[in-house]
Structure formats: C-alpha cells, structure tokens
Amino acid sequence: MPIYKGSRYEYAKVDYVSTEVNGPANPIVFSTIHPITRMSYITHTYVEGERLDSLASKYYSNSSVWWHIVMANPMIPDFTNIDPGTILRIPSV
C-alpha cells in the first residue's frame, strides 16, 4: 500500500503483517499523539442512519475529513455498524 504525500499517514509508521502462514501482508498504520498534545472534543449521540461523512460535514463543513472522527474514537470496533445511542467524540481540528 503506497502512502501518498499529503496523506494523513504521510509521517506515520507503517508495518506489514500477515494473518495467515504465507498469506498476503496487510498494512498496519501506527499513529502517535505527541505527549503534550491535548485533544479537545465535543460529544455526539449517534442516531440510526447517520454516516460519518455527514457528521464531518455537519461539524467541519467538509465531508471528506470523516477520518478525524474515526481517529478520536478508537474504542469503536466497526464504524460501519455503530449502535444507536453510542457517544462519539467529535474532535476540534
């Protein structure tokens, strides 16, 4: 997987791991937050039918930065199946 200049992964550490013996290597991106960095955020209660791009459009006026919401909510295992009532962090960027 190439990482393109300007990508949010441009300066991240990337490693490749296979989950099968002699299987294909899948990229894993490791991101770090500087220890003195503090993230401020508001909360949003997820409603059935919402999408991350529509939330990004609502909070950031830009639907393509939905990944900010993903990065601020590492406790959610599957962003394609969010339970209604889940509290999402919406970071200030």
N, C-alpha and C positions, 0 to 999 in steps of 0.2 A: 504494500500500500504506500504510494508516494504521499509525502506531506508537502503541500504547496506553500509557497511564500505568501504570507498574509493569512494563512490558516490559523485557527485558534490553537492548533497543535504544533505550530512552527518551532517553538522553543521547548516543547515537551520531550521527555524521554520516552522512546518507543522501543518495545521489545516484541519478539515474535514467539508465540507458544503454540504447540500442537497439543490437542486434547486426545489424540489417537496415536498409537505407535505408527511411525512413518506417515502420519496424516499431514494434511496441509497446515502450515503455520498461520495462525491468526494473530493480527496485531493487537497489542495491548498498549494503551497510552497511559503513562503515569504523569499525573499533574500534581504540582505542589503549590501551596499558598505560602507566600513569604510569612515567617513567624510574626512579624509586626503588623501584617495586614489584618484588618478587621472588616468583615463583611457586614454591611447593614442591609436589612431587608424588611419588607412588609409581608404579611401573610395573606393568602387567598384560599378560600374554601372551594375545592374543586366540585363542579356541578356536572352531572352526567351529560355527555355530548360535547363538552368543551375540548378544545385542542390546544396544544402548546403554542402553535403558531398564532392562534387567535389571542391567546393570553399575552404573548410577546407583542402583538400589535396593540393590544389594549394598554399595556403598561409601558412599552418602549416606543410605540408608534413605528415599529419595524418588525414584521412577522418573521424575518429571516434570522433573528437573534434568539430564537426559542431555546437554543442550547444553554443560554445563561440560566434559565430556569432548571434545566436538567442538571447542570453542574452544581447548583445550590441545593439540590435535593437528592444526595447520594443514597438516602435510605429507601427510595422508591425503586423496587427492582425492575419494573416493567412500565415504561411510560406509554405504552400502547393500551394498557389496561389499568387505569387509575380508578380506584374505588371512589364513588361519590362521597363527599364529606371529608376527603383527605385534605389536610392542611398543607399547602405548598408554600415554600419560601420564594418570594419574588425579590431577587437582589437588586440593590441600587447599582447601576453601572454608569 
